[in-house]
Each structure stands twice: as structure tokens, then as C-alpha cells.
Amino acid sequence: MPPAPAAQTQQSAAKRQKSNVGSALKKPAGPDYQEGIRYWDSVPASVDGVLGGYGNGPVPHIEQLSSRLLLLSLLPSLHTFASPLTPTPSPPPAHRLTALDVGAGIGRVTRHVLLPLFDDVVLVEPVDKFVREAQRSAASGEWRDLPRVGKQPSDDGGNMTKWKEDKRKVDEAKQGRGKRVLCVKGGLQGLDPAYPLRGDMFESVGVVGEATAGEGAELGIDDEEVVYDAIWCQWCLGHMGHEDLVAFLRKSKAALRKSEDITEEPKAGGYTSLIFVKENVCEDAESGKGNEFLDPEDSSLTRSNNKWSEVFKDAGLEVVKEEVQHGMPDELFMVKTWALR
């Protein structure tokens, strides 16, 4: 979900703050799923569109970097290359590192946060034009981690220079394990992350890329089970009421990779697999009780910190780390990320 001005608040980004919002209000009505879809159908399928007008400034770069750093700090299996954090990284695990990106929009988080770190990403998005734009841009070579090269041009000018650079990227990618993205059209209310294509509500829009090494699922097959090292939920969970959200998180927990399923033990302070929730947060009630309010424009709930704690407790999840997203514009709601298991 994107950051948005008061006149066009959007759940997919950070929303403008409202002082002590909801503190004196009764429990709001739940989100209307179809109203939410209609709202997002009216938004352009672009980064600026899904980020509510904040897509051309520093917001995407700041929050994408923070997300990548958080993943690297908690999942040692992602350290497959030398860096200041891991000068001598361990070899890649036998399994293909796999992530789920839900409410993924046009694939911004998959493209810039998840795919650079994971081998496979399952991208799930209910809005047709968004998921098809994600598939189109991934398949056309616009994503750095899914390079493409066309037919060699006959001229020796700028087209040849570009072709040579594209070919270099493709050749470099072939030396690795290969990257794949499965794009799925569907909402979260009926999603079983372990079987992202199971049921009439879910449609494969296509698999982009190919696996050249590592053990993993055959992406794109209806009843093929997928096991995840990370499940990423950003600016989308407000479109579910409490019961649907708790049910989804429980199914997500069941779809995580178990430590007994791998041969490599995670390093001290690290985890085998985690769920990440990155969402807007409003104020708790003055009494300290959890709060939530419904945005009538996109029919989504913004929850307070204690309300999120209730959700996680009811889903049987433990918070292993939480952090505030710094560097966001002052007029927006606080954005927090929770790592859960």
C-alpha cells in the first residue's frame, strides 16, 4: 500500500496522521473487499500510483533499503555473498530460497526487496491490471534480476551497445542458481500460502525466469506445495477484518520452512524463516486499548500498535523484532515492521 495525502489516503502506502484517531469511536465496520478492489482499479498501475503520489521521491528507496537490511539481519541463509555483515558467507543452502509477497501491487517489493535476495518469489495480487503489469515488466527484462536479451542488432551504434550490456547481464545471471517469479491473481481472504494456486479464486498469470540449481517447488502447478523462508505482507492487511487476518496469518505460519527441514543450522541470532508485516500504525486509545479505524475511501483498516499485538497473539505468532520505518515524511502515519514466527 502507498503513502498518500489526506484527500486520497491509500492503505497501500503510509497515510496521513490523524491525532488520537478512533479513541472515542465505536468499533468500526469491517473492510468491504469489493469496495477495496474498486478503489484500486481506479489507481494507475505505476509506482507513483500505488504509492499515492510518493513514488517519485525518496520514500520508495528509503523503505526498500530498510526492508532489505531487516531481512539480512534476521535470515542468515540470505548471506550468500560477501559483505561487511558476512565477509565469509556460507555456501547457498540446498533448497531454493523462497519468499511470498502478498498484496503485491505491481511488484515493487518483489522487484527491489525480495528478488535480489531470494531465488523464487510467489507474488499474489487481487487487482488484475496490477498483477499483469508486474508480470509484463518482469518478463520484459525491466527487472535487474530477470535480465533479457533480444536479437542481435545489425548496426554498430547505440543499439549494439545496449544489446551487449543486456547479453552480459544474461550471461552473468546464468552463472547463478536462476531466479523465478510466479505471478498469481487473487486476494488474501481465501489464500493458503502453501498452495497459492489452489481454488477457483486464484489464477496463474505466469512464471518468469527459470531455476538452474537448488531444490524447490515446480512453480505454477495448482496443487504443488510451496514452502517459504519469508512471507512479506506490506500495506495490504488493512483490507482484512480481524478473523480473516488471523486465519491468513495462521496459514502463513504453517507454510514457513521448519528448522528440522534443513541441514544447515541458522547462525546465532538468526532464524530459519519468518513472517514480516509492514503496515501503517495509528495511536492507541488514551486508555491504552488497541484502536482501529476504517478509511471509507479504500475500505481499509488502520490499526494501532496494541491492536496489531492482539492480531499476532490470536494468530499464535511471536514477535522476534519490531522497528519503526525512519525517513518517512512527517505528515504520514508511523510505519512499523514486525518480524514474526
C-alpha positions as MATLAB code, in Angstrom:
seq = 'MPPAPAAQTQQSAAKRQKSNVGSALKKPAGPDYQEGIRYWDSVPASVDGVLGGYGNGPVPHIEQLSSRLLLLSLLPSLHTFASPLTPTPSPPPAHRLTALDVGAGIGRVTRHVLLPLFDDVVLVEPVDKFVREAQRSAASGEWRDLPRVGKQPSDDGGNMTKWKEDKRKVDEAKQGRGKRVLCVKGGLQGLDPAYPLRGDMFESVGVVGEATAGEGAELGIDDEEVVYDAIWCQWCLGHMGHEDLVAFLRKSKAALRKSEDITEEPKAGGYTSLIFVKENVCEDAESGKGNEFLDPEDSSLTRSNNKWSEVFKDAGLEVVKEEVQHGMPDELFMVKTWALR';
ca = [
       0.000    0.000    0.000;
       1.264    3.565   -0.686;
       1.785    6.846    1.211;
      -0.986    9.293    0.410;
      -2.215   12.782    1.070;
      -5.313   13.351    3.174;
      -7.528   13.887    0.161;
      -6.605   10.499   -1.290;
      -5.456    8.307    1.577;
      -4.444    4.870    0.418;
      -3.846    1.800    2.515;
      -1.075    0.630    0.249;
       1.161    3.397    1.474;
       1.612    5.320    4.635;
      -1.387    7.518    5.323;
      -1.535   10.972    6.836;
      -1.729   11.035   10.598;
      -4.915   11.766   12.489;
      -4.483   12.710   16.121;
      -5.669   10.009   18.543;
      -7.927    8.812   15.767;
     -10.608    6.433   16.847;
     -10.003    6.941   20.560;
     -13.596    7.957   21.174;
     -15.151    5.925   18.380;
     -17.082    2.705   18.490;
     -15.676   -0.372   16.787;
     -15.681    0.414   13.040;
     -17.359   -1.677   10.408;
     -15.059   -4.180    8.717;
     -13.457   -3.619    5.316;
     -15.512   -4.296    2.202;
     -13.283   -6.390   -0.051;
     -15.060   -5.478   -3.308;
     -15.006   -1.771   -2.446;
     -11.266   -2.051   -1.924;
     -10.817   -3.693   -5.325;
     -12.910   -0.978   -6.985;
     -10.782    1.692   -5.350;
      -7.507    0.171   -6.542;
      -8.925   -0.348  -10.029;
      -9.111    3.453  -10.243;
      -5.410    3.909   -9.395;
      -2.732    3.959  -12.132;
      -0.606    0.806  -12.385;
       2.626    2.666  -11.631;
       4.920    3.136   -8.630;
       3.607    6.672   -8.147;
       0.050    5.361   -8.392;
       0.381    2.576   -5.835;
       2.390    4.849   -3.529;
      -0.235    7.585   -3.595;
       1.920   10.251   -5.208;
       5.071    9.445   -3.204;
       6.645    7.227   -5.852;
       8.964    9.798   -7.450;
      10.675   10.997   -4.275;
      12.898    9.320   -1.679;
      10.149    7.252    0.009;
      10.475    4.074   -2.117;
      14.266    3.980   -1.895;
      14.344    4.630    1.862;
      11.805    1.997    2.792;
      13.101   -0.607    0.315;
      16.608   -0.330    1.761;
      15.292   -0.683    5.317;
      13.351   -3.795    4.338;
      16.368   -5.444    2.731;
      18.559   -4.694    5.747;
      15.964   -6.146    8.120;
      15.748   -9.359    6.094;
      19.528   -9.698    6.022;
      19.804   -9.080    9.762;
      17.405  -11.905   10.657;
      17.781  -14.568    7.948;
      21.411  -15.771    7.748;
      20.571  -18.011    4.781;
      20.340  -14.851    2.636;
      24.035  -14.104    3.154;
      25.234  -15.912    0.060;
      27.616  -13.136   -0.988;
      30.475  -11.365    0.758;
      29.512   -8.161    2.574;
      30.551   -6.149    5.661;
      27.986   -8.213    7.612;
      29.381  -11.536    6.392;
      32.917  -11.304    4.969;
      32.982  -15.115    4.585;
      29.408  -16.206    3.852;
      28.274  -19.828    3.969;
      27.524  -21.630    0.692;
      23.928  -21.286   -0.570;
      21.519  -23.753    1.084;
      20.459  -26.884   -0.787;
      16.908  -25.575   -1.087;
      15.874  -22.625   -3.196;
      15.326  -19.562   -1.019;
      11.650  -18.733   -1.469;
       9.532  -15.720   -0.472;
       5.844  -14.840   -0.698;
       4.793  -11.248   -1.461;
       1.089  -10.670   -0.759;
      -0.982   -7.679   -1.848;
       2.000   -7.136   -4.098;
       0.562   -4.499   -6.439;
       2.771   -4.049   -9.498;
       5.607   -5.998   -7.893;
       7.607   -3.123   -6.415;
       8.625   -5.026   -3.255;
       9.284   -8.245   -5.166;
      11.452   -6.397   -7.681;
      13.505   -4.247   -5.301;
      13.468   -6.082   -1.956;
      12.791   -9.800   -2.327;
      14.126  -10.937   -5.703;
      17.635   -9.534   -5.112;
      17.856  -11.785   -2.017;
      15.737  -14.866   -2.799;
      15.775  -17.433   -5.595;
      11.998  -17.654   -6.023;
       9.160  -15.264   -5.228;
       5.435  -16.005   -5.327;
       3.661  -12.691   -5.979;
      -0.068  -12.546   -5.111;
      -2.252   -9.555   -6.050;
      -6.046   -9.276   -6.484;
      -6.188   -6.276   -8.871;
      -5.996   -7.548  -12.445;
      -4.161   -4.618  -14.031;
      -1.594   -4.554  -11.216;
      -0.646   -8.232  -11.365;
      -0.498   -8.152  -15.166;
       1.773   -5.108  -15.067;
       4.014   -6.972  -12.606;
       4.206   -9.954  -14.964;
       4.767   -7.751  -18.029;
       7.603   -5.736  -16.505;
       9.266   -8.853  -15.074;
       9.063  -10.706  -18.395;
      10.269   -7.762  -20.494;
      13.671   -7.518  -18.834;
      12.915   -4.365  -16.831;
      13.778   -6.107  -13.558;
      17.510   -6.244  -12.847;
      17.359   -9.813  -11.507;
      15.433  -11.150  -14.520;
      17.501   -9.825  -17.434;
      16.505  -10.419  -21.052;
      18.371  -10.024  -24.324;
      16.784   -9.594  -27.733;
      18.013  -10.378  -31.222;
      21.470   -9.017  -32.002;
      21.115   -5.770  -33.998;
      22.823   -5.377  -37.323;
      24.022   -1.799  -36.748;
      27.107   -0.903  -34.729;
      25.648    2.074  -32.852;
      23.763    2.565  -29.621;
      21.536   -0.460  -30.188;
      24.590   -2.720  -30.283;
      25.958   -1.187  -27.072;
      22.685   -1.842  -25.289;
      22.479   -5.383  -26.684;
      25.982   -6.188  -25.440;
      25.137   -4.918  -21.964;
      21.888   -6.928  -21.906;
      23.775  -10.041  -23.025;
      26.396   -9.515  -20.311;
      23.652   -9.392  -17.661;
      22.005  -12.546  -19.021;
      25.320  -14.432  -19.131;
      26.077  -13.331  -15.572;
      22.650  -14.464  -14.376;
      23.169  -17.911  -15.942;
      26.167  -18.470  -13.680;
      23.917  -18.372  -10.596;
      21.003  -20.525   -9.408;
      18.458  -18.759  -11.576;
      15.605  -16.533  -10.391;
      11.861  -17.146  -10.758;
       8.699  -15.180  -10.069;
       5.223  -16.729  -10.076;
       2.523  -14.071  -10.529;
      -0.859  -15.036   -9.076;
      -4.104  -13.114   -9.351;
      -6.136  -13.499   -6.164;
      -6.960  -11.979   -2.792;
      -5.800  -12.884    0.697;
      -9.160  -13.850    2.187;
      -9.093  -17.354    0.694;
      -5.362  -17.754    0.169;
      -3.500  -20.760    1.524;
       0.141  -19.684    1.075;
       1.297  -23.302    0.880;
      -0.903  -23.811   -2.204;
      -1.119  -20.383   -3.881;
      -2.999  -21.673   -6.937;
      -5.490  -23.911   -5.165;
      -9.124  -22.915   -5.677;
     -11.200  -21.092   -8.268;
     -10.308  -17.681   -6.784;
      -6.687  -17.907   -7.898;
      -5.208  -17.674  -11.384;
      -1.629  -18.052  -12.550;
      -0.607  -15.075  -14.674;
       2.677  -16.780  -15.472;
       6.116  -17.805  -14.245;
       9.038  -15.585  -15.277;
      12.594  -16.927  -15.146;
      13.959  -20.399  -14.610;
      15.674  -22.412  -11.876;
      19.128  -23.732  -12.727;
      20.080  -25.101   -9.286;
      18.626  -25.822   -5.863;
      15.727  -27.916   -4.608;
      12.325  -26.258   -4.784;
       8.708  -26.378   -5.879;
       7.599  -26.520   -9.508;
       6.052  -23.069   -9.554;
       2.806  -22.646  -11.479;
       1.277  -26.072  -10.742;
      -2.095  -25.928   -8.967;
      -1.517  -28.472   -6.192;
       2.238  -28.053   -5.814;
       3.141  -27.209   -2.214;
       5.389  -24.181   -1.696;
       7.459  -23.728    1.470;
       8.717  -20.249    2.356;
      11.766  -18.758    4.005;
       9.959  -15.414    4.260;
       6.382  -14.218    3.887;
       6.189  -10.462    3.277;
       2.952   -8.540    3.953;
       3.180   -4.793    3.296;
       0.421   -2.169    3.182;
      -2.293   -4.681    2.381;
      -3.507   -6.379    5.592;
      -5.861   -3.491    6.369;
      -8.174   -4.912    3.720;
      -8.982   -7.832    6.036;
     -11.054   -7.855    9.186;
      -9.743   -9.452   12.377;
     -10.992  -13.010   11.805;
      -9.856  -13.213    8.171;
      -6.486  -11.720    9.063;
      -5.876  -14.117   11.948;
      -6.829  -17.074    9.732;
      -4.458  -15.899    6.991;
      -1.551  -15.442    9.426;
      -2.099  -18.900   10.906;
      -1.956  -20.444    7.434;
       1.136  -18.362    6.696;
       2.869  -19.690    9.808;
       2.102  -23.256    8.712;
       3.699  -22.558    5.301;
       7.065  -21.443    6.711;
      10.130  -23.648    6.352;
      10.834  -25.602    9.545;
      14.324  -25.792   11.028;
      14.161  -29.596   11.006;
      13.653  -29.491    7.224;
      17.117  -28.069    6.529;
      20.599  -29.406    7.130;
      22.180  -26.034    7.963;
      21.542  -24.576   11.418;
      20.919  -20.806   11.389;
      23.695  -18.710   12.883;
      23.299  -17.268   16.372;
      20.688  -14.534   16.388;
      19.222  -15.713   13.105;
      16.091  -17.606   12.137;
      15.186  -20.271    9.606;
      12.066  -18.480    8.335;
       9.852  -15.556    9.331;
       6.687  -13.627    8.535;
       7.145   -9.878    8.049;
       4.301   -7.389    8.478;
       4.933   -3.775    7.435;
       1.948   -1.506    7.992;
       0.718    1.938    8.978;
       0.079    2.407   12.700;
      -2.329    4.869   14.317;
      -2.396    5.824   18.004;
      -3.760    3.581   20.722;
      -6.738    4.871   22.698;
      -5.952    7.150   25.624;
      -6.720    4.206   27.911;
      -4.003    2.206   26.145;
      -6.518   -0.086   24.484;
      -5.941   -1.079   20.871;
      -7.577    1.077   18.224;
      -8.566    0.752   14.574;
     -10.422    2.951   12.125;
     -11.913    2.376    8.713;
     -10.923    4.567    5.775;
     -14.132    4.837    3.700;
     -12.256    5.750    0.523;
     -10.395    2.460    0.042;
     -12.337    0.473    2.678;
      -9.267   -0.474    4.716;
      -8.494   -0.532    8.429;
      -5.579    1.254   10.042;
      -4.670   -0.451   13.324;
      -2.820    0.822   16.391;
       0.216   -0.886   17.917;
      -1.795   -2.685   20.597;
      -4.407   -3.740   18.049;
      -1.645   -5.350   15.989;
      -0.419   -7.080   19.153;
      -3.913   -8.571   19.575;
      -3.856   -9.834   15.993;
      -0.459  -11.501   16.405;
      -1.427  -13.090   19.720;
      -4.646  -14.521   18.280;
      -2.693  -15.902   15.308;
      -0.251  -17.682   17.616;
       2.699  -15.596   16.474;
       5.700  -14.413   18.468;
       7.276  -11.029   17.690;
      11.030  -11.515   17.361;
      11.772   -7.953   16.248;
       9.905   -4.744   15.520;
      11.175   -1.489   14.127;
       9.855    1.879   13.046;
      10.484    2.942    9.457;
      12.579    6.105    9.650;
      12.919    8.728    6.942;
       9.245    8.953    6.004;
       7.525   12.347    5.571;
       6.309   13.821    8.878;
       2.698   14.104    7.713;
       2.323   10.337    7.327;
       1.286    7.757    9.867;
       4.070    5.875   11.555;
       5.073    2.754    9.593;
       6.224   -0.265   11.593;
       7.631   -3.631   10.595;
       7.231   -6.729   12.724;
       9.194   -9.950   12.230;
       7.155  -12.911   13.466;
       7.367  -16.649   13.902;
];
